[in-house]
Amino acid sequence: MIVARVTDPYVRRALLAAANPEEDVVTEPVLVAESLHSGFPRLLVRLEGADWPEAPADIPMLRLDGALLQRWEAERRMTEVPRPRVEFFATRLAALIEGSATAATWVDAALADLSRAAGARLPTPLRTFARRIMEFPGRYTTLHDVAEACGVSRGALKARFRRRGLASPYTYLRWFRIMAVAAVLSDRSVTVGAAAHRLGFTSSGNLCRMMAALADQTPTEVRTVGGWQRLLISFAWIHLTPEALDGWSDLDRLFQRQVA
């Protein structure tokens, strides 16, 4: 997930085009603040002059300023047939993003662990769905949230899963939110209540009940490396079968972020 406070419309559109379509790009002020509280951004992008809430110091920040944008525009106009501004800026931003956000995140590690547990490469739709939920579990708390992001109704989304023999998308959503819980609780200084508040659960009791129902574990158990491994294996055994992976492969680009 990339979190940006960018007011220039050209830069905002260029950023959406430059980012990986498998990840969210958060630009709305309310969601920016929420993502810094309850999400796991891999990069912060700030345009000079834009308001910026307090952000974790360990997340890379890409700073843009007017002088840089003017230099890009001058370079664009120097070509015999100038490319569209958004397209040109997107190329420049893609290079800066690649150079700024180089470290793998816990979500990257979790996806690699899931692939090993499944014994196969995860289909792109599944990887995209998982990434968006795990990177921003406080935003995607209901099936309505996921359906809205995909531009379909809840009924249509559930029907697509049903036709492919998959469990309800809400089942997958709950599993990936629990994986985010496990990541937060791996820090033993974080209480169950604090984790529940950060990740959008209505209470610590609700979090514990979901974890028990899905993974048959307690928060204390899932804090450990062994607990994390059991969580992955339980999920893979039920929901990452060869048949399930084939069903996910058929979902095409449903969960990828659409760029206008």
Buried (B, 14 or more C-beta within 10 A) or exposed (E): BBBBBBEBEBBBBBBBBBBBBBBBBBBEEEBBBBBBBBBBBBBBBBBEEBEBEEBEEEBBBBEBEEEBBEEBBEEBEEEEEEEEBBBBBBBBBBEBBEEBBEEEBBBEEBBEBBBEBBEEEBBBBBBBBBBBBBBBBBBBBEBEBBBBBBEBEBEEBBEBBEEBEBBEBBBBBBBBBBBBBBBBBBEEEBEBEBBBBBBBBEEBEEBBEBBEEBBEBEBEBBBBEEBBEBBBBBBBEEBBBEEBBEBBBBBEEBBBBEEE
